[in-house]
Amino acid sequence: MSTIEIEYCVPCGFLDRAEEIQHALLEQFGDRLDRVALVTGDHGVLTVAVDGEVVWDKADDNYDVDGIVRRVRDAI
């Protein structure tokens, strides 16, 4: 079982995106995950980490929920 953390920038208003990612991951992998946690942050952050390893970062990649799900699938 894996733990996923989605860190998102509160001042930037990224909560909707973080919730969209969380929902997609829970739908796809809910039975294989211990937790999908939303973690507040700032300075434009939006990242997805599986068991402490960042698998997607808005600073490096375009926002694509399907692409994020694929990266999480590869990590778990």
Beta strands, then each sheet from edge to edge (+ up, - down):
strand 1: 2-9
strand 2: 33-41
strand 3: 46-50
strand 4: 53-57
sheet 1: 2+ 1+ 3- 4+
end
